[in-house]
């Protein structure tokens, strides 16, 4: 990602380049404006590649009228050329031509998209077994810290919790520009992603729902309450949340129910992909500790997708009030994680982890507290406090 003539390194870089070295095609999905296009251009700049953008009206019209011509266009290029297709959700049928070119001629593709819903609704050919999938989000804490060390941006944790970490936000010169971008993002999402694609019939209801969904981000959802406030049925609220999921705006976090007991809560949580987008849509900044929790869970999800395929994130809460912010399932092991925007950890902060480890002693042997202190601390024989960066490196990546 370029910024002030320098590059903000993304953690996806090595993984995507490794896929290409193995002659594997790649699909990168992610919300609008998280930097997918610039990222792809950065990693392909030293390779022989050809870009086709479906945001280009002329190319889009040509492909819409005669999609079969794409095969002829690509066949005119050397097989060693990496073919980059940007915003493929605008014309999902193009993926049939991509499969033909992969299977019959060995071309390698890098494809980006911002709407899984549009692809699925169109019955798109997702090239199963032929491509590696990646899901990209905004800048991560690690990526921002590296850029700060290089001294070409000035952005800290409080900035992230207020404004989020979308690339235009991180690279903006001032807070006014950040606010303007986020407000514009909200309206562009409604107009281009929702209205233009006819994802919902009543945009006014969806707009009110979106405001409430942002306020409730990270909390257990009550579909009936939201429906009453918006003026729609609980089923419609569920459909609205489905739109947010499919357009990559929220992540679903289910309750941990391994050997489920009756006293465990069964509600689902939804977390916005970026706290800055959440704050502007909700029209208030929210409590920093709660935003930090959502931000950390979002980063854990991204790392798991990249380094631990098949792993999942949950939350845990009992009817008696005990809870764990994040539960990670790795193969047959589960790991409870408490998240604290604090440089200190009190004994009371471990209540939920201790209860969880007692209830699930056969499958849970270690727990963690992610906090903002600088040093690794052993809190009990089986619970350790770490910074987010150390946690991701020691537990997820290794």
C-alpha positions as a Markdown table, in Angstrom:
| # | Residue | x | y | z |
|---|---|---|---|---|
| 1 | Unk | 0.0 | 0.0 | 0.0 |
| 2 | Unk | 1.6 | 3.3 | -1.1 |
| 3 | Unk | 1.6 | 6.3 | 1.2 |
| 4 | Unk | 3.7 | 9.4 | 0.9 |
| 5 | Unk | 5.8 | 7.6 | -1.7 |
| 6 | Unk | 6.5 | 4.6 | 0.6 |
| 7 | Unk | 4.9 | 1.2 | 1.1 |
| 8 | Unk | 2.8 | 0.0 | 4.0 |
| 9 | Unk | 3.6 | -3.8 | 4.0 |
| 10 | Unk | 0.5 | -6.0 | 4.2 |
| 11 | Unk | 0.7 | -9.4 | 6.0 |
| 12 | Unk | -1.0 | -11.0 | 3.0 |
| 13 | Unk | 2.0 | -10.2 | 0.7 |
| 14 | Unk | 4.1 | -13.3 | 1.3 |
| 15 | Unk | 1.1 | -15.6 | 1.2 |
| 16 | Unk | -0.2 | -14.3 | -2.1 |
| 17 | Unk | 3.2 | -14.3 | -3.7 |
| 18 | Unk | 3.7 | -17.9 | -2.5 |
| 19 | Unk | 0.4 | -18.8 | -4.2 |
| 20 | Unk | 1.6 | -17.2 | -7.5 |
| 21 | Unk | 5.0 | -18.9 | -7.3 |
| 22 | Unk | 3.2 | -22.2 | -7.1 |
| 23 | Unk | 1.3 | -21.2 | -10.2 |
| 24 | Unk | -2.0 | -20.9 | -8.3 |
| 25 | Unk | -4.6 | -18.3 | -9.1 |
| 26 | Unk | -5.9 | -16.1 | -6.3 |
| 27 | Unk | -9.2 | -14.5 | -5.4 |
| 28 | Unk | -9.0 | -11.6 | -2.9 |
| 29 | Unk | -12.3 | -10.6 | -1.3 |
| 30 | Unk | -12.8 | -7.6 | 0.9 |
| 31 | Unk | -15.0 | -4.5 | 1.6 |
| 32 | Unk | -14.6 | -1.5 | -0.7 |
| 33 | Unk | -11.6 | 0.8 | 0.0 |
| 34 | Unk | -9.5 | -1.6 | 2.1 |
| 35 | Unk | -6.8 | -1.4 | -0.5 |
| 36 | Unk | -7.2 | -4.6 | -2.6 |
| 37 | Unk | -6.5 | -2.9 | -5.9 |
| 38 | Unk | -3.4 | -1.1 | -4.7 |
| 39 | Unk | -2.2 | -4.2 | -2.9 |
| 40 | Unk | -2.4 | -6.3 | -6.0 |
| 41 | Unk | -0.6 | -3.7 | -8.1 |
| 42 | Unk | 2.1 | -3.5 | -5.5 |
| 43 | Unk | 2.8 | -7.2 | -5.5 |
| 44 | Unk | 2.6 | -7.6 | -9.3 |
| 45 | Unk | 4.8 | -4.6 | -10.1 |
| 46 | Unk | 7.8 | -6.8 | -10.7 |
| 47 | Unk | 5.9 | -9.4 | -12.6 |
| 48 | Unk | 4.6 | -9.4 | -16.2 |
| 49 | Unk | 0.9 | -8.7 | -15.6 |
| 50 | Unk | -2.1 | -7.3 | -17.4 |
| 51 | Unk | -4.9 | -5.5 | -15.5 |
| 52 | Unk | -8.6 | -5.6 | -16.5 |
| 53 | Unk | -10.9 | -3.5 | -14.3 |
| 54 | Unk | -14.6 | -3.9 | -14.4 |
| 55 | Unk | -14.9 | -0.4 | -13.0 |
| 56 | Unk | -13.7 | 0.8 | -16.4 |
| 57 | Unk | -17.0 | 1.6 | -18.2 |
| 58 | Unk | -15.7 | 0.7 | -21.6 |
| 59 | Unk | -14.3 | -2.7 | -20.6 |
| 60 | Unk | -17.4 | -3.5 | -18.6 |
| 61 | Unk | -19.7 | -2.7 | -21.5 |
| 62 | Unk | -17.5 | -4.8 | -23.9 |
| 63 | Unk | -17.6 | -7.8 | -21.5 |
| 64 | Unk | -21.3 | -7.4 | -20.8 |
| 65 | Unk | -22.1 | -7.4 | -24.5 |
| 66 | Unk | -19.6 | -10.1 | -25.5 |
| 67 | Unk | -18.1 | -12.0 | -22.5 |
| 68 | Unk | -16.7 | -14.7 | -24.8 |
| 69 | Unk | -14.3 | -12.1 | -26.2 |
| 70 | Unk | -12.4 | -12.1 | -22.9 |
| 71 | Unk | -10.9 | -15.5 | -23.9 |
| 72 | Unk | -9.6 | -14.1 | -27.2 |
| 73 | Unk | -8.1 | -11.1 | -25.4 |
| 74 | Unk | -6.2 | -13.1 | -22.9 |
| 75 | Unk | -5.1 | -15.7 | -25.4 |
| 76 | Unk | -3.3 | -12.9 | -27.2 |
| 77 | Unk | -1.0 | -12.5 | -24.2 |
| 78 | Unk | 1.9 | -14.8 | -23.3 |
| 79 | Unk | 0.9 | -17.6 | -20.8 |
| 80 | Unk | 3.5 | -16.2 | -18.4 |
| 81 | Unk | 1.4 | -13.1 | -18.0 |
| 82 | Unk | -0.5 | -12.8 | -14.7 |
| 83 | Unk | -4.0 | -11.7 | -15.4 |
| 84 | Unk | -5.5 | -9.2 | -12.9 |
| 85 | Unk | -9.3 | -8.8 | -12.9 |
| 86 | Unk | -10.6 | -6.1 | -10.5 |
| 87 | Unk | -14.1 | -6.0 | -9.0 |
| 88 | Unk | -15.3 | -9.2 | -10.5 |
| 89 | Unk | -18.6 | -9.1 | -8.7 |
| 90 | Unk | -19.8 | -6.6 | -11.3 |
| 91 | Unk | -19.7 | -9.4 | -13.9 |
| 92 | Unk | -19.6 | -12.8 | -12.3 |
| 93 | Unk | -20.1 | -14.7 | -15.5 |
| 94 | Unk | -16.6 | -13.7 | -16.5 |
| 95 | Unk | -15.4 | -16.4 | -14.0 |
| 96 | Unk | -16.5 | -19.1 | -16.5 |
| 97 | Unk | -14.0 | -17.8 | -19.0 |
| 98 | Unk | -11.4 | -17.7 | -16.3 |
| 99 | Unk | -11.9 | -21.4 | -15.6 |
| 100 | Unk | -11.6 | -22.2 | -19.3 |
| 101 | Unk | -8.3 | -20.2 | -19.5 |
| 102 | Unk | -6.9 | -21.9 | -16.4 |
| 103 | Unk | -7.9 | -25.4 | -17.3 |
| 104 | Unk | -7.0 | -25.3 | -21.0 |
| 105 | Unk | -4.0 | -22.9 | -21.2 |
| 106 | Unk | -2.6 | -22.6 | -17.7 |
| 107 | Unk | -3.0 | -18.9 | -17.2 |
| 108 | Unk | -2.7 | -17.5 | -13.6 |
| 109 | Unk | -5.2 | -15.0 | -12.4 |
| 110 | Unk | -5.4 | -12.5 | -9.5 |
| 111 | Unk | -9.1 | -11.6 | -9.0 |
| 112 | Unk | -10.6 | -9.1 | -6.5 |
| 113 | Unk | -14.2 | -8.6 | -5.4 |
| 114 | Unk | -16.2 | -6.7 | -2.8 |
| 115 | Unk | -19.4 | -8.7 | -2.6 |
| 116 | Unk | -19.7 | -12.4 | -1.9 |
| 117 | Unk | -23.5 | -11.9 | -2.1 |
| 118 | Unk | -23.4 | -10.7 | -5.7 |
| 119 | Unk | -21.2 | -13.6 | -6.7 |
| 120 | Unk | -23.4 | -16.2 | -5.0 |
| 121 | Unk | -26.7 | -14.7 | -6.1 |
| 122 | Unk | -25.5 | -14.8 | -9.7 |
| 123 | Unk | -24.5 | -18.5 | -9.2 |
| 124 | Unk | -20.9 | -17.5 | -10.0 |
| 125 | Unk | -18.3 | -20.2 | -10.7 |
| 126 | Unk | -16.0 | -19.8 | -7.7 |
| 127 | Unk | -13.3 | -21.9 | -9.3 |
| 128 | Unk | -13.2 | -24.5 | -6.6 |
| 129 | Unk | -9.9 | -26.3 | -6.4 |
| 130 | Unk | -8.3 | -23.9 | -8.9 |
| 131 | Unk | -7.7 | -20.8 | -6.7 |
| 132 | Unk | -6.5 | -19.8 | -3.3 |
| 133 | Unk | -8.9 | -17.5 | -1.4 |
| 134 | Unk | -8.0 | -14.5 | 0.8 |
| 135 | Unk | -10.2 | -12.1 | 2.6 |
| 136 | Unk | -8.6 | -8.7 | 3.2 |
| 137 | Unk | -9.6 | -6.0 | 5.7 |
| 138 | Unk | -8.3 | -2.6 | 6.7 |
| 139 | Unk | -4.8 | -2.0 | 8.0 |
| 140 | Unk | -3.9 | -4.2 | 11.0 |
| 141 | Unk | -2.2 | -2.9 | 14.2 |
| 142 | Unk | 1.0 | -4.6 | 13.1 |
| 143 | Unk | 1.0 | -2.9 | 9.7 |
| 144 | Unk | 0.3 | 0.5 | 11.2 |
| 145 | Unk | 3.1 | 0.1 | 13.8 |
| 146 | Unk | 5.6 | -0.8 | 11.0 |
| 147 | Unk | 4.6 | 2.3 | 9.1 |
| 148 | Unk | 4.9 | 4.5 | 12.2 |
| 149 | Unk | 8.4 | 3.1 | 12.8 |
| 150 | Unk | 9.3 | 4.2 | 9.3 |
| 151 | Unk | 8.1 | 7.7 | 10.3 |
| 152 | Unk | 5.9 | 8.4 | 7.4 |
| 153 | Unk | 2.5 | 8.2 | 9.2 |
| 154 | Unk | 1.5 | 9.3 | 12.7 |
| 155 | Unk | -1.3 | 7.1 | 13.9 |
| 156 | Unk | -1.8 | 5.3 | 17.3 |
| 157 | Unk | -4.2 | 3.0 | 19.1 |
| 158 | Unk | -6.6 | 5.9 | 20.1 |
| 159 | Unk | -6.7 | 7.0 | 16.4 |
| 160 | Unk | -7.6 | 3.4 | 15.4 |
| 161 | Unk | -10.4 | 3.1 | 18.0 |
| 162 | Unk | -11.9 | 6.5 | 16.9 |
| 163 | Unk | -11.3 | 6.6 | 13.1 |
| 164 | Unk | -10.6 | 2.9 | 12.3 |
| 165 | Unk | -7.8 | 1.9 | 9.9 |
| 166 | Unk | -9.1 | 2.1 | 6.3 |
| 167 | Unk | -6.2 | 3.1 | 4.1 |
| 168 | Unk | -7.6 | 6.6 | 3.2 |
| 169 | Unk | -8.2 | 7.2 | 6.9 |
| 170 | Unk | -4.7 | 6.2 | 8.1 |
| 171 | Unk | -3.0 | 8.2 | 5.3 |
| 172 | Unk | -5.2 | 11.3 | 5.7 |
| 173 | Unk | -3.6 | 14.5 | 6.7 |
| 174 | Unk | -6.2 | 15.5 | 9.4 |
| 175 | Unk | -9.3 | 14.4 | 11.3 |
| 176 | Unk | -11.6 | 16.5 | 9.1 |
| 177 | Unk | -10.5 | 14.5 | 6.0 |
| 178 | Unk | -11.0 | 11.3 | 8.0 |
| 179 | Unk | -14.5 | 12.2 | 9.0 |
| 180 | Unk | -15.4 | 13.2 | 5.5 |
| 181 | Unk | -14.1 | 9.9 | 4.0 |
| 182 | Unk | -16.1 | 7.8 | 6.6 |
| 183 | Unk | -19.3 | 9.7 | 6.0 |
| 184 | Unk | -18.9 | 9.4 | 2.3 |
| 185 | Unk | -18.2 | 5.6 | 2.7 |
| 186 | Unk | -21.5 | 5.2 | 4.5 |
| 187 | Unk | -23.5 | 6.9 | 1.7 |
| 188 | Unk | -21.6 | 5.2 | -1.1 |
| 189 | Unk | -22.1 | 1.8 | 0.5 |
| 190 | Unk | -25.9 | 2.4 | 0.6 |
| 191 | Unk | -26.1 | 3.8 | -2.9 |
| 192 | Unk | -23.6 | 1.5 | -4.8 |
| 193 | Unk | -23.5 | -1.7 | -2.8 |
| 194 | Unk | -27.1 | -1.9 | -1.6 |
| 195 | Unk | -29.4 | 0.2 | -3.7 |
| 196 | Unk | -27.6 | -0.2 | -7.0 |
| 197 | Unk | -27.5 | -4.0 | -6.6 |
| 198 | Unk | -31.1 | -4.1 | -5.4 |
| 199 | Unk | -30.2 | -6.0 | -2.4 |
| 200 | Unk | -33.1 | -4.6 | -0.3 |
| 201 | Unk | -36.4 | -3.2 | -1.5 |
| 202 | Unk | -36.8 | -0.5 | 1.2 |
| 203 | Unk | -33.6 | 1.4 | 1.5 |
| 204 | Unk | -35.0 | 3.8 | 4.2 |
| 205 | Unk | -35.7 | 0.8 | 6.5 |
| 206 | Unk | -32.3 | -0.6 | 5.8 |
| 207 | Unk | -30.6 | 2.7 | 6.5 |
| 208 | Unk | -32.3 | 2.8 | 10.0 |
| 209 | Unk | -31.4 | -0.8 | 10.5 |
| 210 | Unk | -27.7 | -0.1 | 9.6 |
| 211 | Unk | -27.6 | 2.7 | 12.3 |
| 212 | Unk | -28.9 | 0.3 | 15.0 |
| 213 | Unk | -26.6 | -2.5 | 13.8 |
| 214 | Unk | -23.6 | -0.3 | 14.2 |
| 215 | Unk | -24.8 | 0.7 | 17.7 |
| 216 | Unk | -25.2 | -3.0 | 18.6 |
| 217 | Unk | -21.9 | -4.1 | 17.0 |
| 218 | Unk | -20.2 | -6.6 | 19.3 |
| 219 | Unk | -23.3 | -7.2 | 21.4 |
| 220 | Unk | -25.7 | -10.2 | 21.4 |
| 221 | Unk | -28.4 | -9.4 | 18.8 |
| 222 | Unk | -32.0 | -9.2 | 19.7 |
| 223 | Unk | -33.8 | -9.4 | 16.3 |
| 224 | Unk | -37.2 | -8.6 | 17.7 |
| 225 | Unk | -36.0 | -5.4 | 19.5 |
| 226 | Unk | -34.2 | -4.1 | 16.4 |
| 227 | Unk | -37.2 | -5.0 | 14.2 |
| 228 | Unk | -39.6 | -3.0 | 16.4 |
| 229 | Unk | -37.3 | 0.1 | 16.3 |
| 230 | Unk | -36.9 | -0.2 | 12.5 |
| 231 | Unk | -40.5 | -1.1 | 11.8 |
| 232 | Unk | -39.8 | -4.5 | 10.2 |
| 233 | Unk | -40.2 | -8.1 | 11.2 |
| 234 | Unk | -37.4 | -10.1 | 13.0 |
| 235 | Unk | -37.1 | -12.2 | 9.8 |
| 236 | Unk | -36.4 | -9.0 | 7.8 |
| 237 | Unk | -33.8 | -8.0 | 10.4 |
| 238 | Unk | -32.0 | -11.4 | 9.9 |
| 239 | Unk | -32.1 | -10.8 | 6.1 |
| 240 | Unk | -30.6 | -7.3 | 6.6 |
| 241 | Unk | -27.8 | -8.8 | 8.6 |
| 242 | Unk | -27.3 | -11.3 | 5.9 |
| 243 | Unk | -26.8 | -8.4 | 3.4 |
| 244 | Unk | -24.1 | -7.0 | 5.8 |
| 245 | Unk | -22.4 | -10.3 | 6.0 |
| 246 | Unk | -22.4 | -10.9 | 2.3 |
| 247 | Unk | -21.1 | -7.5 | 1.4 |
| 248 | Unk | -18.3 | -8.1 | 4.0 |
| 249 | Unk | -19.3 | -5.3 | 6.3 |
| 250 | Unk | -19.8 | -7.5 | 9.4 |
| 251 | Unk | -18.3 | -10.7 | 10.9 |
| 252 | Unk | -20.6 | -13.2 | 12.6 |
| 253 | Unk | -19.5 | -14.5 | 16.0 |
| 254 | Unk | -21.4 | -17.5 | 17.3 |
| 255 | Unk | -21.6 | -18.6 | 20.9 |
| 256 | Unk | -19.3 | -21.5 | 21.9 |
| 257 | Unk | -21.5 | -24.5 | 22.3 |
| 258 | Unk | -19.2 | -27.5 | 22.4 |
| 259 | Unk | -21.1 | -30.0 | 24.5 |
| 260 | Unk | -23.6 | -27.2 | 25.0 |
| 261 | Unk | -25.4 | -26.8 | 28.3 |
| 262 | Unk | -28.8 | -25.2 | 28.9 |
| 263 | Unk | -27.3 | -22.3 | 30.8 |
| 264 | Unk | -25.2 | -21.0 | 27.9 |
| 265 | Unk | -26.6 | -18.1 | 25.9 |
| 266 | Unk | -27.5 | -18.8 | 22.3 |
| 267 | Unk | -27.5 | -15.4 | 20.7 |
| 268 | Unk | -25.2 | -14.3 | 17.9 |
| 269 | Unk | -23.0 | -11.2 | 17.7 |
| 270 | Unk | -22.0 | -9.2 | 14.6 |
| 271 | Unk | -18.8 | -7.1 | 14.6 |
| 272 | Unk | -18.3 | -4.4 | 12.0 |
| 273 | Unk | -15.2 | -4.9 | 9.9 |
| 274 | Unk | -13.8 | -1.4 | 10.9 |
| 275 | Unk | -14.5 | 0.5 | 14.1 |
| 276 | Unk | -14.2 | 3.8 | 12.3 |
| 277 | Unk | -17.0 | 2.9 | 9.9 |
| 278 | Unk | -19.0 | 1.6 | 12.8 |
| 279 | Unk | -18.5 | 4.8 | 14.8 |
| 280 | Unk | -19.7 | 7.1 | 11.9 |
| 281 | Unk | -22.7 | 4.9 | 11.1 |
| 282 | Unk | -23.6 | 4.7 | 14.8 |
| 283 | Unk | -23.1 | 8.5 | 15.1 |
| 284 | Unk | -21.0 | 8.2 | 18.3 |
| 285 | Unk | -17.6 | 6.9 | 19.1 |
| 286 | Unk | -18.5 | 4.4 | 21.8 |
| 287 | Unk | -16.5 | 3.2 | 24.9 |
| 288 | Unk | -12.9 | 2.6 | 24.0 |
| 289 | Unk | -12.6 | -0.7 | 25.9 |
| 290 | Unk | -15.5 | -2.1 | 24.0 |
| 291 | Unk | -14.2 | -0.9 | 20.7 |
| 292 | Unk | -10.8 | -2.4 | 21.5 |
| 293 | Unk | -12.4 | -5.7 | 22.1 |
| 294 | Unk | -14.2 | -5.6 | 18.7 |
| 295 | Unk | -11.0 | -4.5 | 17.0 |
| 296 | Unk | -8.9 | -7.3 | 18.5 |
| 297 | Unk | -11.5 | -10.0 | 17.6 |
| 298 | Unk | -11.6 | -8.7 | 14.1 |
| 299 | Unk | -7.8 | -9.0 | 13.8 |
| 300 | Unk | -7.8 | -12.5 | 15.3 |
| 301 | Unk | -10.3 | -13.5 | 12.7 |
| 302 | Unk | -8.1 | -12.2 | 9.9 |
| 303 | Unk | -5.0 | -13.9 | 11.2 |
| 304 | Unk | -6.8 | -17.2 | 11.6 |
| 305 | Unk | -8.0 | -17.0 | 8.0 |
| 306 | Unk | -4.5 | -16.5 | 6.8 |
| 307 | Unk | -2.5 | -18.8 | 9.0 |
| 308 | Unk | -5.0 | -21.3 | 10.5 |
| 309 | Unk | -7.5 | -22.4 | 7.9 |
| 310 | Unk | -10.5 | -24.1 | 9.5 |
| 311 | Unk | -10.1 | -22.4 | 12.9 |
| 312 | Unk | -13.0 | -20.5 | 14.3 |
| 313 | Unk | -13.8 | -17.7 | 16.7 |
| 314 | Unk | -16.6 | -17.7 | 19.3 |
| 315 | Unk | -17.7 | -15.9 | 22.4 |
| 316 | Unk | -18.8 | -17.6 | 25.7 |
| 317 | Unk | -21.4 | -16.3 | 28.2 |
| 318 | Unk | -23.4 | -18.1 | 30.9 |
| 319 | Unk | -26.8 | -17.1 | 32.2 |
| 320 | Unk | -25.0 | -16.4 | 35.5 |
| 321 | Unk | -23.0 | -13.6 | 33.9 |
| 322 | Unk | -19.6 | -15.3 | 33.4 |
| 323 | Unk | -18.1 | -14.6 | 30.0 |
| 324 | Unk | -15.1 | -14.9 | 27.8 |
| 325 | Unk | -14.6 | -12.3 | 25.1 |
| 326 | Unk | -13.2 | -14.6 | 22.5 |
| 327 | Unk | -12.9 | -18.4 | 22.3 |
| 328 | Unk | -10.6 | -19.8 | 19.5 |
| 329 | Unk | -11.1 | -23.4 | 18.3 |
| 330 | Unk | -7.9 | -24.8 | 16.9 |
| 331 | Unk | -8.4 | -28.4 | 15.8 |
| 332 | Unk | -9.4 | -30.3 | 19.0 |
| 333 | Unk | -8.1 | -27.5 | 21.3 |
| 334 | Unk | -10.0 | -24.4 | 22.5 |
| 335 | Unk | -8.4 | -21.3 | 23.8 |
| 336 | Unk | -10.2 | -18.7 | 25.9 |
| 337 | Unk | -9.1 | -15.1 | 25.5 |
| 338 | Unk | -10.0 | -12.0 | 27.6 |
| 339 | Unk | -9.3 | -8.6 | 26.0 |
| 340 | Unk | -8.4 | -5.6 | 28.1 |
| 341 | Unk | -7.6 | -2.0 | 27.1 |
| 342 | Unk | -5.3 | -1.7 | 30.1 |
| 343 | Unk | -1.7 | -2.1 | 31.0 |
| 344 | Unk | -2.8 | -4.0 | 34.2 |
| 345 | Unk | -4.7 | -7.2 | 34.7 |
| 346 | Unk | -6.7 | -7.7 | 37.9 |
| 347 | Unk | -7.6 | -11.1 | 39.4 |
| 348 | Unk | -11.3 | -10.4 | 38.7 |
| 349 | Unk | -10.4 | -10.2 | 35.0 |
| 350 | Unk | -9.7 | -14.0 | 35.1 |
| 351 | Unk | -13.1 | -15.1 | 36.4 |
| 352 | Unk | -14.5 | -16.0 | 33.0 |
| 353 | Unk | -11.4 | -17.7 | 31.8 |
| 354 | Unk | -11.1 | -19.8 | 35.0 |
| 355 | Unk | -14.7 | -21.0 | 34.8 |
| 356 | Unk | -14.4 | -21.8 | 31.1 |
| 357 | Unk | -11.2 | -23.8 | 31.6 |
| 358 | Unk | -12.9 | -25.7 | 34.5 |
| 359 | Unk | -16.0 | -26.5 | 32.4 |
| 360 | Unk | -13.9 | -27.5 | 29.4 |
| 361 | Unk | -10.8 | -29.0 | 31.1 |
| 362 | Unk | -10.5 | -31.9 | 28.7 |
| 363 | Unk | -10.1 | -29.6 | 25.6 |
| 364 | Unk | -8.8 | -26.4 | 27.2 |
| 365 | Unk | -5.3 | -26.3 | 28.7 |
| 366 | Unk | -4.3 | -22.7 | 28.3 |
| 367 | Unk | -5.8 | -19.2 | 28.3 |
| 368 | Unk | -4.7 | -15.7 | 27.5 |
| 369 | Unk | -5.4 | -12.1 | 28.3 |
| 370 | Unk | -4.6 | -9.6 | 25.5 |
| 371 | Unk | -3.7 | -6.3 | 27.1 |
| 372 | Unk | -1.8 | -3.1 | 26.3 |
| 373 | Unk | 1.1 | -3.7 | 28.7 |
| 374 | Unk | 4.5 | -4.2 | 27.3 |
| 375 | Unk | 5.7 | -7.4 | 29.1 |
| 376 | Unk | 4.6 | -11.0 | 28.9 |
| 377 | Unk | 3.1 | -11.9 | 32.3 |
| 378 | Unk | 2.2 | -15.4 | 33.7 |
| 379 | Unk | -1.0 | -14.8 | 35.6 |
| 380 | Unk | -1.5 | -18.5 | 36.7 |
| 381 | Unk | 0.0 | -21.8 | 35.7 |
| 382 | Unk | -2.1 | -21.9 | 32.6 |
| 383 | Unk | -3.0 | -18.2 | 31.8 |
| 384 | Unk | -0.7 | -15.7 | 30.3 |
| 385 | Unk | -1.1 | -12.0 | 29.5 |
| 386 | Unk | 0.4 | -10.8 | 26.1 |
| 387 | Unk | 0.2 | -7.9 | 23.8 |
| 388 | Unk | -2.0 | -8.4 | 20.7 |
| 389 | Unk | 1.1 | -8.6 | 18.4 |
| 390 | Unk | 2.8 | -11.2 | 20.7 |
| 391 | Unk | -0.4 | -13.2 | 21.0 |
| 392 | Unk | -0.9 | -13.4 | 17.2 |
| 393 | Unk | 2.7 | -14.4 | 16.7 |
| 394 | Unk | 2.9 | -17.0 | 19.4 |
| 395 | Unk | -0.6 | -18.5 | 19.3 |
| 396 | Unk | -1.9 | -18.0 | 15.7 |
| 397 | Unk | 1.1 | -17.8 | 13.4 |
| 398 | Unk | 3.4 | -20.4 | 15.1 |
